[in-house]
Amino acid sequence: MNMTLSNRIWGVSAAIVAIGVLASSVSANTVRLKRGAVVETEQALLLRDVADLEGVYASGLAETLIVSTAAELLDGSGSGSVSLDRVRSALKRDGAIMGRLTFAGAVCTLRSGTPERSGSDDDAEAVKARSAWRTLDDWRSETEATVEIAIVRRFMSELGVGADRLRLKFKPGSEEVLGLCSTTRRTLIEPVSTYTSSVVLLRVERYLPSGSLERADTVSVEVQVLRSVLKLREQVSRRDSIPGGVLEASSEWLAASVDAIDASEAFKLVGKLAQTRLEAGTILLQTHVEEPIAVERNSLVQVIYHVDGFVLKTQARARSEGRVGEIIEVRVEDTKSSFLARVDGPGRVIVVE
């Protein structure tokens, strides 16, 4: 066998191996919808309730919120369903890295009732205690610099918040590694997922004085930040302008990935429209509102053109509708000359060079 042919065969073999490794790594994190699930109507519906999760990263997303109460998806007979699209939307909302996940199943059928619990009541209470939110009061009681304290400081730095506005919920089973002293061994903490995800995976590595790796653990932690946001006092219908009188500032514990509108930005909502019907008590998200149409399709608009220190104005007809900041095509009347312009206000555009 000549060298050229040998090299080609080696290259093909390497490619096949690489593809196999890639395929196995992708399939290792799978969200597989269950065929059915029994849910408590007034309890939050989480990803783990409706899907089997395979792989470290997928398992770390178990606490992803699907809906605040399962009753939202149930009809009068206590039956309902969760679609794969709804699951995908919930994961995207919480900042999950979708490229790391594969999905299986289409629909999980829901039925109201009391889910079966494994183990004794004492075991259930122990799990509940371990999975409680950890806050500043808990961290103040720590007598030494533990891995948990190091994780808290990392989140404070990455999210830009004080410990009083941060709370963490660690997955049961993490107690041992969290309680290790972070000063007796060199400890490296690196994220497996983004810090702004609602559930963050962290790799904790501990090294011996010789430099050798002593142990490596993966810690799953649900993260929320106390944020000042805007809530609605009254219902706002779809396409209605959002009046300032129905807004109120509220402090809420939310994942950093939730695109809630900050209370200080209430003035930016003036004139904006509701994209969908918003119920009283809704926390306003960026996706809830949109700019009104400033230029209608086929309407005459004032065109402003800045050139060589001069401002030229003329009229043209809009070829499409547009909101402030959007680029649309306009055409000068009685000609075939068209160009792009940025919508600057009601009936006004600026030529884009």
N, C-alpha and C positions, 0 to 999 in steps of 0.2 A: 504493500500500500504506500503510495507516494505521500510526501509531507503535506501537500496542498489538500488532498482528499482527506487525510487524517485530521487536519485542522478544521475542515468543514464539518466532519462528523462530530468532532469534539464541540464545535460551536453549537450545532443543532442539539446535541445532548444537554449542553449547559442551558440552552433556552428552554428545553422541555422541563428540566429540573426547576428552573426559575419560575416557570408558569405554574408548576405543581405547588411550589412553596407559596406563591402568591395566592393561589386558589385556596389552599388550606388555611392561610392566615385570614382571608376574607370570610370563609365559611365558619371560622372559629367564633365569630361574633354574630349570632343569629337571633332575631326577634321572631318567634314562631307563635302566631295567634292560636290560642286554645279553641277547641270546637265549642266549648260552653263553659260558663262560670256562674256560680251562685254568689250573689253580692248583697250586702246590706244597703238598703235604700238610702239611708242618711249618712253613709260613710263615703269618704272620698274614694274615687275609683283610680287605682294606680296601674302602671304598666304591668307590674308583677301579677295583678289580679286577672289579667286577660291574656297574658302571653308567657310562654316558656322562654327563658333567656339563656343562651349558650355563649360561653366565653367571658373573660374577665371584664372587657369593656361593656358588653351588653348587660351583664349582671349588675354593673355599677349604675345602670339606668333604671333599676327596678322601681325606684320611688317616683319616677316621672308621673306627674299628675295628668290624667286623661280628662276628668271632669270633677268639679268640687263635690258633688253628691251623685251617687249612682242613679238616684231618682230622675235626674235630667234625661236619662236614656231609656227609662222604663215607661210603658204605657199603663193603662188602667188595670190590666190583668197581671202586672208585675213582670212583664216580659220586655225584652229589648235586644239591642245588639251594638257592637262596636266594630266599625270597619277598619281595614288596614289604613285607609286614607286618614282617618281621625288619629290613629296611632302615630303615623308619620308626622302629622301636623303638630301634635303634642311634643314629639321629640325635637322637631325643628324649632318650636317656640322656646324650648329650654336649652337650645344651643348644642344639641348632640351633633357629633360629627357623622353625618349620614353616610359618607363614603366608607366608613369603617364597619357599616352594618349591612347584613343581608336580611331579607324578610321572607316569611313564609305564611301561608294562610290568607284568607280574604276577610272573614267575618267571625267574630266570637259572639255566640248567642248568650244573652244574659237572662238570669232568672232571680227574682228577689227571694231572700231567705237568709239563713245564718250559715256562713261557710263553716265547713268542718275544721276543727282545730286539733292539731296533734300535740301530744304531751299533756302534762298536768296543768292545773290552774297556776301552780307555783312557777312552772316553767314559763308560762305565758306572761306572768307578772315580771319575771326576771328579764325576759326579752324586752318587754315594754319599758322597764327601767333603764336598760342599757341603750335603748334607741331614743331616749328623750333628748330634747334639744339641750345643747351645752351653751352656756352664755357666760358673760363677764363674771357673774357671781361664782360660777364653778371654777373659772380660771384663777380668780383671786385666792381661792382656797388651796391652790397647788403650792407645795412647799419646796419644789425644785423644778429646774428647767427640764420638762419632759418633752417627748416627741410631740405630744398634743399641743403644748405651748408653742413649739417651733412651727407647727402647722398653722396655728392661730396667727402668729406673727407674719407668716407667709401670705395668708389671705388678706390681712390688714394692709400689707404692702401692695399686693397685686390689685386689690379692689379699691384702695384709697379710702378706707373707712377705719374708724376707731373700734376698739373691742366692744364698746357699749352698743354699737350698731351692727354687730355681727353675731350670728348664731349658727352652730354646726350640729348636725346629727350624724353620728358615726354608725356604720353598719355593725350590728352585733357580731362579736368575735374579734373585734379590733383592740380590745382592752389591753392585752399584753403589750403589743407594740406601742400603743399610745402612752402607756405608763413608763416606758423605758427612759432613762436619763439621757438627754441629748448632749451632755457635756462630758460624760465618761468615755464616749466613743464618737469619732467623727461620723456625723449623720448627714446624709444627703437626701433631700426631699425634692422630687421632680414630678410635674404633672403628667399623667397619661392622657388626660383630656383637658379642655380649656378651663381656666379658672372661673369663667363666667357661666359655665353650665350649672344647671340646678343640682346635678349630682356630679361630683368631681372625683376622679380616680387619681390617687397619688402613689408613687413608688417611693418607698422608704428604704434606703440602703445604709447599713451600719458597717463600719470598717474597724478592724483591729489596729493597734498601734503600729504593727508591721506594714500596714497598708493593704492587707488581704481583706476581702469581703467576708464579713462575719455572717450577715443574714440580709435578706431582701424580702420585703413584704409589700403587698398592695393594699392600700386603705381606701375604702369608699366612704365619701362624706357628702351629705346633703347640705347645701349652703344657702343661707338667706341673709339679706341685708335689710335693715330698717330704713325705709325710704319715704320721703315726703312726696306724695302723689296727689292727683286730682280724682275726686269721685263725683258722681252725679247725684243730686238730691231728687231729681225727677226724671221721668222717661223722656228720651229724645227720639223722635221718629226718623226713619231713614231719609236722607237727603235734606233734613232740616238743618238750619244753622244752629250752632250750639251757643245758647245765650249764657253770658257770664253769671247770671243770677242763679243758675242751677249747679254751679260748681262749688265744691268745698275741698279744702286741703285736708289730707288724712295721712297719718303715719301707718305704713303697712309693711309687714315682713314679706319680701318678694325675692325671687331668684334674680341675680344680677342680669341675667339674659332677658328678663321680661322688659319689653320696650315701653314701660309706663311713662307717661308724660309727667315731668317734674312739676311740683306745685308752683315753682318760681316762673314757669313758662305759660301761666294761664293767659297772659296777654296775647300769646301767639295763636290762641284758638279763636280769637275774634274773627268772625266771618267764615270760619271753616265749617264744613258740612259733615254730618254723620254718615259714614259709609254703610251702616246698617242700623237697625233699631237698637237703641241702647237703653237697658232697663235702669231704674233707680238703684243706686248702690254700686253701679259698674265703675271699676277703676279704669280710667281712660288710658288707652294704649295709642301709640303712634299710628297703628293700623286701623284704628277706629275712625279717624278723621281724614278728610281730604280737602284740598283747595277748591273753591268754586270755579266754574268755567268763567274765564275772563274774556275770551274771544270765541264767538260762535262761528261755526262753519258757514262759509259764503258771506260773512258780514264784512263791511268796509272797516278797515283799521287805519289808524295813523301810523305811518312808518317813519322812524327816526334813524338817520344815518350819520354817524360821526366820521369825518374825513378831513385830514390836514387842518385840524383845529376849528373846523366849521361844523355846524349842525344843520343838516338838510332834512326837510320834512316833506312827505308826500302821502298819497293814499294808495291803498292796494286792497285786494280782496283775499281773505283768509281761505285757504284750501281745506283746512281742518280746524276743529275746535282746539282750544288749548288753555291750560292753567298758567298762572304766573310762574315763570322760570322754565317752562317747556319750550322746545324748539318746534316751530311749525313752518309749513311752506305757504308763502303768499305770492300773489300774481298781480302785476300792474294792470289796471283796467285797459281793455281794448288792445292788449299786446299778448304775446306768448312768453313774455319775460317773467320768470318766476325765480324766487330766491328763498333762502332760509332766514328766519328771524326769531328772536327770543321774545316771548310774551312778557311785557313789562308792567302791564296793568290792564284795566278794562278798556278794550278797544284800542290798545297801543302796543306796538312791537318795536324792537330794536334790531337792526340788520346785523347778522352774524357774519363776520369776515372769515 
